[in-house]
Each structure stands twice: as C-alpha cells, then as structure tokens.
Amino acid sequence: MRTRSWQVITPLGFAVVIAAVWFSPAVGQQGAPQPAPAPRTAALPPSTFPAYRAPRLNGHPDLNGVWQSFVTANIDLEDHEAQAGPYTELIGAYSGWPPGQSIVEGGVLPYKPEALAKKKQNAANRIKADVSNDKNWHNLGDPEMKCYMPGVPRATYMPYPFQIVQGTSPYILIAYEYATTTRTIRMDWKQEAPTDTWMGWSIGHWEGETLVVDVTGQREETWFDRAGNYHSDQLHVVERYTPLSPYHMMYEATIDDPKVYTRPWKISFPLYRRMEKNVQLLEYKCVPFTEELLYGKFKKGAS
Amino acid sequence: MTWRWLSSIVLAAVAAIVMSSALVAQTAKTAASKAAAPKAAVAKATSTAEKAYAKKTPWGDPDLQGVWNDATSTPLQRPAGKGETVSGDEVNLFEEQLANDLSRDRRDGGPEVDVNRAYNEHWMDARRLKITNDHRTSLVVDPPDGRLPPTVPISAERQKIRAERQAAAARFNAGMPNVATELSLPIRCIIRTDSPPYLPTIYNNDFQIYQSPGFVVIAPEMIHSARIIPLDGRPHIGPTLKQWLGDTRGHFEGNTLVIDTTNFRSDDGTVYQGANPETYKITERFTRVADDTINYEFTINDPTTWTKPWTAVIPWTKIDPKEQMYEYMCHEDNFDIVHLLTGARAREKNPALNLTKPQTQR
C-alpha cells in the first residue's frame, strides 16, 4: 500500500511542480501577465523541458512504466511521404502508410555507396518471403512482415507499447508487446555477448539521469524499418533513456556499423508514458499471421 | 499424460535443435551446468512454509528476483506401487530408474530406434535427472494418491475437437502433416513452456523473475515471453479478450505470491492438456522457502474435465548467478516446420519414403 501511494503521489507532485513552472507567467513570459497564456508546452521542443530529476528507485531514476513512441520511423527512419503500402488494390486505404519526418540526426543515413544498393534491393523485396531453402531463409522480406523479433533500436519505435521493469536486481527487463519480445539489460555487466541473438546483448549503466545501454551481438538479419534500412553483423548500438518529465522520456541511439555506414549516426525521439488507468501490454503473437505466407506452399494440395 | 505431453515437447525440441546456433550455444550452456545440484533446504509440499525466506524488496514485497530452474525427474503422477516418498536405498533406485527412462544416450532397441531418439544426452538438462529433494514420487500432492482425479464425460463438441486433434497428431506421427496450422503450438513457435502450469521438460527449464513496485514478472525461457503480473488489485481484462498465455493478476499472502490466470484462448494446447478453456481455472503460488528455493504450487480446477481440483508442487532452484538465461528464438529459424511439410509432400508422391515407425518414439 505504501508503494502504491508513493508511486502515485510522487509523479503527481512532480507534475504539479512542473505545471506551476510552465504556466507561471513570471517564468514563462518575463513580463506583464497575459490574459490567456498559450499552451507553451506544445510549442517547446522536448530538449527545452525544464530540468527534471526523476523519482529514485534503489538510488537510480525510476523508469518503470508502459512507454510508447509516436514517430513513424518503423516505416522509414528518414523523411517519408504518405505512401501506398502493399495491396492497396485489394484493401484500399487500410494499407496506406502515413508520412513522417526523419528521426536521423542530419536527416540522411550515411550509407557506403555499395550498401545503399542493398537497401534499395531490400525495399523492393520487402513483402517477399521464401523459406524453401534453409540457407536462403532470410534473404527476402522485412523481418517485421515475417513476425521476427525486431532487434534494437527498431523495437523502440515500432507502433506498440513496451514495459520497463526495473527492480533491485542487476537486471532490467524490457518487454515489448510486438511478438511478445523481451530483452534483459544486464547492469554493469562485464561479459561480452556469448553469441548473436535477435534482440542482442544489452549491458547497462547509469549516467546521472540517463540509463545508457550498450547493445552488441545482434543477428544481422534484422532491419531498421520497412524501407529496407539495414545493418551488418558489426552493428553496435548505444541507447540513452533520459526521463524528461513524469510522462516523457528522451530516447537516443547511436548506431555504428563500419561495414554499412561511413560514420556512426544518431536517432532521437521522445517516448510517452501510457497513462490509461488499465494500461497493460496485451499479447501480440503474430506468428499465425505469417503461416500461410511462409508455409502455405508446402501444405497438402498446394501445387 | 505426462509422457504424451513430454513427447510432443521432445518433438518440438527436435524441431528446435536444427534451428540455430544461438540455441546450440544456450543449450550447451545449460548442459554444462550439471554440477549445480541444489543444496536447498528441503522444499515442503505445503503452501505455508514455516521457515519462509524473509528477504524483502525496498518497497516491501517478498523478493523473488533471480533466475530459477524447475527441472526434476519426479513424474507429475505417482508410478504404480510407490508410496508418497521414497527413502533409503529406494531413493537411488527410483532416481536411476527415472533417469534411465529419460536417458536418450542409449543404444537399446536397435539402430532405427536409436536414430529415432533423434538426439542425445547433450541436449538434456542434467537437473532433469534428479528427483525432488524431499524424495517425492509425484509432483501431484493432491489428490493424496499422487494421481490426477478421474475425468468426467465431455461434450460432443469437445469430443469432436479431440478427435480432430488426435487425427492431426496421427498424421504428424506418420510424418504426414497437412498444413502448418495443424501442428502443435510448440512446433509452430506460438507457445512452448510459457503457458501455465509450468512443468519440467527435458531442457531449458529456466525462469527469470523480475520485480518492480506493483509488479512481478515471470519470463520463462521458452519462448521469450514475459508474464507481467499487476499486484494492484485491478480487474482482469474484458471477458471477450482472450490470449494464449491468459491474463494474470496477483497479490501477496504473507510471503506467498498468489496469482490467478483467466482469459485463455480456446485453441488446443493453451490450457493444460485436455482441459476446457471455458471452465478452466488455475491458481499458482510462489513461496520462497530458502535463499535458493521457491516452492511453486499450482491448483487446477476444471469441473468439466476432472471430478475435482488437483494440486502439484515443484521446487524451483536458483541457478548459479554466473549462468544466464539467454534468448530463446524459435519462429525466426523454424526450418523444421518446412522440413515436416515438405517431407509429407514427398511421401505423398513416393510411399517408399513412408516412416516404418511413428516419429513420436521416445
């Protein structure tokens, strides 16, 4: 019971303080009080949030909660116009994909010229799949379309919520609704990735308000988005989770992959706390949605 | 029943072997840890442990965090002729007999049977060869005879579903599956050992428990799912919202985490074998009884399947902290599902390829 009231009251307290600061004419306007101050928060980019110190858990910022991004980077990390997704001739605007702005610092991914060709090929083949040969199993198609685990950082900007479970053990769990994927962040861990996995090997540490996670050992088959942006087995991701308010967290990731890109590059976007009273991750097991696509041609009676 | 369930897991495991080097590495790791025999205090077969381990989280909940393993060779149901426990020389005899039954590293039965065992000791969790520390002869503690209660007659509709399942299983056993969707949920990589009740299998018996204020989360090794359990007394999700792993709510009763799970989907295999998702209720209790032991107790009540509720107790042992639980992927490289189906299509064209023995051979 103590816990619950602490959980509720602390964020509320912070919210009140922040609201008081934001809406205070003295701070916000530096002049005579305005009759109806504009909702300034909407106009402020997140980097100008007032300095925020998150509630503590075991001496560190408490990141527990259900979070979600609202960028459209899962369609394309870079600038993208509204576009027809697959089979609009069959399902119309159900298959329309919304536009969005690049989340990449500088706007454009620094591909090596030869690697850019592979990206374009990926995009052209994104809704194809052929699993008839084990060796070529992963050659075609966006892994998301096949319901594969998405890897990092893609999991963070897929249009599904995820929950951070932070306690006192050296492990922080991130559970993603998409494909019921999970990953464990091992805090202050020394061991290197023992093998490549779909969600990689995450080692975390705290830098003040920020949870910094170093991710290596990711399977090379994951993509960054539906546009075919991709990486090699040399992928190295450093994520930074920084609380901005009780309800917002800044997410930044630096991506280094010398096989594919000419230099490291960075993405950033805010995460939003899901505030529904009954919010919880539901089960999104998408394997059944792929079985006809992947295995249909091997069923009885198929030509 | 255990064996039937186990053999489906075995087959799933066969499928899994081929799947990935990640899996190979991880399973090898598990196998390599056979030295980690539990030195736990004896796990009591009751839900009220007198010597409850008293460690608390800073927010006041009993602390269950860590990586745990539930492997044991003690069968779910008591073998005929055995008492509640074994003692003296019988302990080793019983353990050896069970280990021998489970062992795949054997050559009896001829080459074909040997090959049909498909894979050997290397894959198995070595902890799977030990009986529970309290020397019980069954995981079931109620009914007191250690056996599942008698079943009740089932509806014509359920009989039909069972017959369809049996037909699909027979096709599978003959190497002749029609379509991916008739394969079992573990083979399809939809659920594996993450659906309650948690029962020991031949490998990957690890569970990682995470806690945060207001939540306990249990992550079973197979398949990378997290059972996120709110402790704040909120109601279950709406009754029309069904999930393969159900919907779990929990609370602490003293040192015991008590959870109940509802909202299971009706697909075959989502609830304990043969039960009816419409009437099935499962309550699980987790009590830390020593630094390295949790008593896991579950009670299943399904009046349209069994004449009365039944309860089992399985000790969970904390594994060496140097050992880790690694990602278990499945669907991403499910080569075997293609092999099973292409094999069936090849046999349709050429009956000479037909299996001479069913592939469920244990």
Chai-1 contact restraints between the chains, C-beta under 6 A:
chainA,res_idxA,chainB,res_idxB,connection_type,confidence,min_distance_angstrom,max_distance_angstrom,comment,restraint_id
A,T3,B,W59,contact,1.0,0.0,6.0,A-B,restraint_1
A,T3,B,P213,contact,1.0,0.0,6.0,A-B,restraint_2
A,Q7,B,P213,contact,1.0,0.0,6.0,A-B,restraint_3
A,N64,B,S212,contact,1.0,0.0,6.0,A-B,restraint_4
A,V131,B,V338,contact,1.0,0.0,6.0,A-B,restraint_5
A,D134,B,F335,contact,1.0,0.0,6.0,A-B,restraint_6
A,Y148,B,E332,contact,1.0,0.0,6.0,A-B,restraint_7
A,V165,B,Y210,contact,1.0,0.0,6.0,A-B,restraint_8
A,V165,B,S212,contact,1.0,0.0,6.0,A-B,restraint_9
A,V165,B,V217,contact,1.0,0.0,6.0,A-B,restraint_10
A,Q166,B,S212,contact,1.0,0.0,6.0,A-B,restraint_11
A,G167,B,Q65,contact,1.0,0.0,6.0,A-B,restraint_12
A,G167,B,Y210,contact,1.0,0.0,6.0,A-B,restraint_13
A,G167,B,Q211,contact,1.0,0.0,6.0,A-B,restraint_14
A,G167,B,S212,contact,1.0,0.0,6.0,A-B,restraint_15
A,T168,B,T57,contact,1.0,0.0,6.0,A-B,restraint_16
A,S169,B,Q65,contact,1.0,0.0,6.0,A-B,restraint_17
A,L173,B,Y210,contact,1.0,0.0,6.0,A-B,restraint_18
A,A175,B,A226,contact,1.0,0.0,6.0,A-B,restraint_19
A,T180,B,S225,contact,1.0,0.0,6.0,A-B,restraint_20
A,T182,B,A219,contact,1.0,0.0,6.0,A-B,restraint_21
A,T182,B,H224,contact,1.0,0.0,6.0,A-B,restraint_22
A,T182,B,A226,contact,1.0,0.0,6.0,A-B,restraint_23
A,T195,B,A22,contact,1.0,0.0,6.0,A-B,restraint_24
A,T195,B,A25,contact,1.0,0.0,6.0,A-B,restraint_25
A,T197,B,A22,contact,1.0,0.0,6.0,A-B,restraint_26
A,T197,B,E327,contact,1.0,0.0,6.0,A-B,restraint_27
A,W198,B,M329,contact,1.0,0.0,6.0,A-B,restraint_28
A,W198,B,E332,contact,1.0,0.0,6.0,A-B,restraint_29
A,M199,B,E327,contact,1.0,0.0,6.0,A-B,restraint_30
A,E283,B,Q243,contact,1.0,0.0,6.0,A-B,restraint_31
A,K285,B,I190,contact,1.0,0.0,6.0,A-B,restraint_32
A,V287,B,C189,contact,1.0,0.0,6.0,A-B,restraint_33
A,V287,B,I190,contact,1.0,0.0,6.0,A-B,restraint_34
A,V287,B,H331,contact,1.0,0.0,6.0,A-B,restraint_35
A,E291,B,A180,contact,1.0,0.0,6.0,A-B,restraint_36
A,E291,B,T181,contact,1.0,0.0,6.0,A-B,restraint_37
A,Y295,B,A180,contact,1.0,0.0,6.0,A-B,restraint_38
A,Y295,B,I337,contact,1.0,0.0,6.0,A-B,restraint_39
A,F298,B,L341,contact,1.0,0.0,6.0,A-B,restraint_40
A,F298,B,T342,contact,1.0,0.0,6.0,A-B,restraint_41
A,K299,B,V179,contact,1.0,0.0,6.0,A-B,restraint_42
A,K300,B,N178,contact,1.0,0.0,6.0,A-B,restraint_43
